[in-house]
């Protein structure tokens, strides 16, 4: 049985490792941060919302997103995994008018329907509604790790400084027949990779307790800011957010929290309990007692999109080891995870036969 080492244990690394183990490989994950750890700026997947709403700008991305949605929609209806998801109606609102003759990429979602002008709120110029899912991301990550281990996967915690340390079987790792790099933002500084096309997009969100919210809403603005309401099956709701490229600041900022709450309340006054809304106009102060935590994360974006590529690398024993790259997902790691994992797994299979390639966009 051929041995594959996956570098990284975020949602992309875990999904890729599971794909490979299901194809009959012996798989080891090596990572510094794991799903069972406390939340930190080093591990972005913990901070994701997350809902499945594709913003794909090319066919490859759209196909990855739709493949992932199909898998997650199925999981959301299975008894052993339905608690990790919430099926719900989603409302998408935009600051710009709908472009005539341009078909929305969202029309592949169940019950998709454009919103008529008379249905739009005053701050939106177009929109649509459909059914989708939200994901309880911390518990989903734990589920992926548990499933991986139950299928015979191995996990080694290590801080990898250079890709050669994995290729050469350091840290007590088995000497791999191939390596898959799912290092996220770490691909920028990982020795032997050092991809300077990778950069952070800082996000900040607020987690509130509001189990009466059973719908998702997102609204874009003229300045490019997105406001979103993402409820989870647990009764907690993510209110966000921001997208600031090349901002590495690791802590939530009060002024950003205040702005997010203001925008969130405008988009979703229902965040305030109904009993309070019937007595007076809802305010940000009404939401603050519901706050569980504030958080921020560094979305691992990459100029040019996700890197899905295989290359040969020589080990210290002068053996050719295929290295597959699967990183650069930005804010779309969860919604494209299974699709990109399938492509990366295909690249592994091909590269073990001596065929190295870049997955076409």
C-alpha positions in Angstrom: 0.0 0.0 0.0 1.5 3.3 -1.0 2.0 5.9 1.7 0.9 9.5 1.3 1.7 12.4 3.7 -0.7 15.3 3.9 0.8 18.5 5.3 -2.0 20.5 7.0 -5.1 19.7 9.1 -7.5 22.5 8.2 -10.7 21.6 6.3 -8.8 21.3 3.0 -6.1 19.0 4.5 -8.6 16.8 6.3 -10.9 16.5 3.2 -7.9 15.6 1.0 -6.6 13.0 3.5 -10.0 11.4 3.7 -10.3 11.3 -0.1 -6.9 9.6 -0.3 -7.6 7.0 2.4 -10.9 6.1 0.6 -8.8 5.5 -2.6 -6.8 2.8 -0.8 -3.7 4.8 0.3 -2.0 4.7 3.7 -2.3 8.4 4.8 -0.5 10.4 7.5 -1.4 13.9 8.4 1.4 16.1 9.8 0.4 19.5 11.2 1.2 22.0 13.9 -2.4 22.9 14.6 -5.3 20.3 14.9 -9.1 20.6 15.2 -9.1 19.7 18.9 -6.8 22.7 19.8 -8.1 25.9 21.2 -9.0 28.6 18.7 -6.0 30.6 17.5 -4.9 32.9 14.6 -2.7 30.0 13.3 -5.7 27.8 12.4 -8.1 29.6 10.1 -10.7 26.8 9.7 -12.0 27.2 13.3 -13.1 30.8 12.5 -15.1 30.1 9.3 -18.8 30.8 9.4 -19.6 28.9 7.3 -22.4 28.7 4.7 -22.3 27.2 1.2 -22.8 30.1 -1.2 -20.6 29.9 -4.3 -18.9 33.0 -5.6 -17.0 31.2 -8.3 -15.5 33.2 -11.1 -14.3 30.3 -13.3 -15.6 26.9 -14.3 -13.0 24.9 -12.2 -14.0 26.8 -9.1 -17.7 26.4 -9.8 -17.3 22.6 -10.3 -15.4 22.3 -7.1 -18.0 24.2 -5.2 -20.9 22.2 -6.7 -19.2 18.9 -6.0 -18.7 20.0 -2.4 -22.3 21.2 -2.0 -23.5 17.8 -3.3 -21.5 16.0 -0.7 -22.4 18.3 2.2 -26.1 18.3 1.2 -26.1 14.5 1.4 -24.3 14.6 4.7 -26.9 17.1 6.1 -29.6 14.5 5.6 -27.7 11.5 7.1 -28.4 10.6 10.7 -24.8 10.4 11.8 -23.9 13.9 10.3 -27.0 15.9 10.1 -26.2 17.7 13.4 -23.2 19.3 11.8 -25.4 21.2 9.2 -28.5 23.3 9.0 -30.6 23.3 5.8 -32.2 26.7 5.5 -33.5 29.4 3.1 -30.8 31.8 2.0 -31.3 35.4 0.9 -28.5 37.1 -1.2 -28.7 40.9 -1.7 -26.5 43.0 -3.9 -25.6 46.7 -4.2 -25.6 46.6 -8.0 -28.5 45.9 -10.4 -28.8 42.5 -12.0 -27.0 42.3 -15.3 -29.3 41.6 -18.1 -28.7 38.2 -19.8 -26.2 37.1 -17.2 -27.2 33.8 -15.5 -26.5 33.6 -11.8 -24.0 30.9 -10.8 -26.4 30.4 -7.8 -29.1 28.9 -9.9 -27.8 25.4 -9.3 -28.9 25.6 -5.7 -32.3 24.1 -4.7 -35.3 26.4 -5.0 -33.3 29.2 -6.7 -35.4 32.3 -7.5 -34.4 35.9 -8.4 -36.0 38.5 -6.1 -38.4 41.0 -7.8 -37.6 44.7 -7.4 -40.7 45.2 -5.2 -39.4 42.6 -2.7 -36.0 44.3 -2.3 -35.1 46.3 0.8 -34.1 49.9 0.3 -30.4 49.2 0.6 -30.3 46.6 -2.2 -30.6 46.8 -6.0 -30.9 43.1 -6.8 -31.0 39.7 -5.1 -32.0 36.1 -5.1 -33.1 33.4 -2.7 -32.5 29.6 -2.6 -31.9 26.7 -0.2 -28.4 25.9 1.1 -26.6 24.7 4.2 -24.6 26.2 7.0 -21.9 24.3 8.8 -21.0 24.1 12.5 -17.3 24.4 11.6 -15.5 23.5 14.8 -17.6 20.3 15.2 -17.4 19.5 11.5 -13.6 19.6 11.7 -13.6 17.3 14.7 -15.9 14.9 12.8 -13.5 14.8 9.8 -10.6 14.1 12.1 -12.5 11.3 13.9 -13.6 9.8 10.6 -10.0 9.9 9.3 -8.6 8.1 12.3 -11.4 5.5 12.3 -10.4 4.6 8.7 -6.8 4.0 9.8 -5.3 7.4 9.2 -2.3 8.5 11.3 -1.7 12.0 12.7 1.6 13.5 13.7 1.9 16.9 15.3 4.9 18.8 14.1 6.0 22.3 13.1 7.4 21.7 9.6 10.0 24.3 8.5 10.9 22.9 5.1 9.0 20.6 2.7 12.1 18.4 2.6 11.5 17.4 6.2 8.3 15.7 5.1 9.7 14.3 1.8 12.5 12.7 3.8 10.3 11.2 6.5 11.3 13.4 9.4 9.4 13.7 12.7 9.0 9.9 12.8 6.9 10.0 9.7 6.9 7.1 7.3 8.9 7.8 4.2 6.2 8.9 1.7 5.5 7.8 -1.8 3.9 11.2 -2.3 3.3 14.4 -0.4 0.3 16.7 -0.5 0.8 20.3 0.7 -2.4 21.8 2.2 -0.6 24.4 4.2 -3.0 27.3 3.8 -1.4 30.6 4.7 1.7 28.6 5.7 2.5 28.0 2.1 3.9 31.6 2.0 6.7 30.8 4.4 7.2 27.0 4.2 10.7 26.4 3.0 10.9 24.8 -0.4 7.5 26.3 -1.3 7.6 30.0 -0.2 4.7 30.9 -2.5 4.6 34.8 -2.4 1.3 34.7 -4.3 -0.3 33.6 -1.0 -1.6 36.4 1.2 -4.0 36.8 4.1 -7.5 38.3 3.9 -8.3 39.2 7.4 -11.9 38.5 8.6 -13.7 39.3 11.8 -16.9 37.9 13.1 -19.1 37.8 16.2 -20.8 34.6 17.5 -24.1 35.2 19.2 -26.7 33.0 20.8 -29.9 33.4 18.8 -31.6 30.0 18.2 -34.7 31.7 16.7 -32.8 32.6 13.6 -33.5 29.9 11.0 -32.5 31.6 7.8 -29.3 33.0 6.2 -28.8 36.5 4.8 -25.9 38.2 3.0 -25.7 41.7 1.6 -23.0 43.4 -0.4 -22.4 47.2 -0.3 -20.9 49.7 -2.8 -17.6 49.7 -1.0 -17.2 46.0 -1.3 -18.1 45.2 2.3 -20.2 42.1 2.9 -22.5 41.6 5.8 -23.7 38.1 6.6 -25.9 36.2 9.0 -25.0 32.5 9.3 -27.0 30.5 11.8 -25.8 27.1 13.0 -27.9 24.1 14.1 -26.6 24.6 17.6 -28.6 27.9 17.9 -25.4 30.0 17.6 -25.3 32.6 14.8 -22.2 34.1 13.1 -22.5 37.8 12.3 -19.9 39.2 10.0 -17.8 40.5 8.5 -14.9 42.1 6.8 -12.4 41.3 4.1 -9.1 43.1 4.4 -6.3 41.9 2.1 -2.7 41.7 3.5 -3.8 42.5 7.1 -2.1 40.2 9.6 -3.5 41.7 12.8 -4.3 38.7 15.1 -7.0 40.1 17.4 -10.6 41.3 17.1 -10.9 45.1 17.0 -13.6 46.9 19.0 -14.4 49.4 16.3 -14.8 46.6 13.7 -17.1 44.7 16.1 -19.3 47.7 16.6 -19.5 48.3 12.8 -20.4 44.6 12.2 -23.1 44.7 14.8 -24.5 47.9 13.2 -24.6 46.4 9.8 -25.9 43.0 11.1 -28.8 44.7 12.8 -29.7 46.6 9.7 -29.7 43.4 7.6 -31.3 41.3 10.3 -33.3 43.1 13.0 -34.5 39.6 14.1 -31.2 39.2 15.9 -32.9 41.0 18.7 -35.4 38.8 20.6 -39.0 39.3 19.4 -40.2 40.3 22.9 -37.8 43.3 22.8 -38.6 44.2 19.3 -42.3 44.5 20.0 -41.7 47.1 22.7 -39.2 49.4 21.0 -36.9 49.7 18.0 -34.1 47.2 18.2 -30.6 48.5 18.9 -27.0 47.2 18.9 -27.1 47.3 22.7 -29.9 44.7 22.6 -27.6 42.3 20.7 -24.5 42.7 23.0 -25.8 40.5 25.8 -26.2 37.7 23.3 -22.5 37.7 22.3 -20.6 34.5 23.0 -17.3 35.5 21.4 -15.6 37.7 18.9 -13.0 36.3 16.6 -10.8 37.0 13.6 -9.0 34.7 11.1 -6.6 35.0 8.2 -8.2 33.6 5.0 -5.4 32.0 3.0 -5.9 33.6 -0.4 -3.7 33.3 -3.5 -3.3 35.5 -6.5 -4.5 33.5 -9.4 -6.6 31.2 -7.3 -6.1 27.8 -5.7 -2.9 26.1 -6.6 -3.6 22.5 -7.8 -0.4 21.2 -9.2 2.0 18.3 -9.0 5.7 18.4 -9.2 8.6 16.0 -8.8 11.0 16.5 -5.8 14.1 14.6 -5.1 14.6 13.1 -1.6 17.9 12.9 0.2 18.1 9.3 -1.0 17.8 10.7 -4.6 14.4 9.2 -5.0 11.7 11.1 -7.0 8.8 11.9 -4.7 5.7 13.5 -6.2 4.5 16.7 -4.4 0.9 17.8 -4.9 -0.2 21.3 -3.9 -3.7 22.1 -2.8 -3.9 25.5 -1.2 -4.9 29.1 -1.7 -8.6 28.8 -1.1 -9.1 32.2 0.5 -12.5 32.4 2.2 -13.9 29.4 0.2 -12.1 26.5 1.9 -15.2 24.8 3.2 -17.4 25.3 0.2 -14.8 23.9 -2.3 -13.1 21.4 0.1 -14.4 18.1 -1.3 -14.1 19.3 -4.9 -10.5 20.4 -4.6 -9.7 17.3 -2.6 -10.9 15.1 -5.5 -8.7 17.0 -7.9 -5.7 16.8 -5.6 -6.3 13.0 -5.2 -6.4 12.6 -9.0 -3.1 14.5 -9.2 -1.6 12.1 -6.6 -2.7 9.1 -8.6 -1.3 10.5 -11.9 2.0 11.7 -10.4 2.6 8.2 -8.9 2.6 7.0 -12.5 5.1 9.7 -13.5 2.5 12.2 -14.9 2.9 15.7 -13.4 0.5 18.5 -14.3 -1.4 21.6 -13.3 -5.2 21.2 -13.0 -6.8 23.3 -15.7 -8.8 26.3 -14.6 
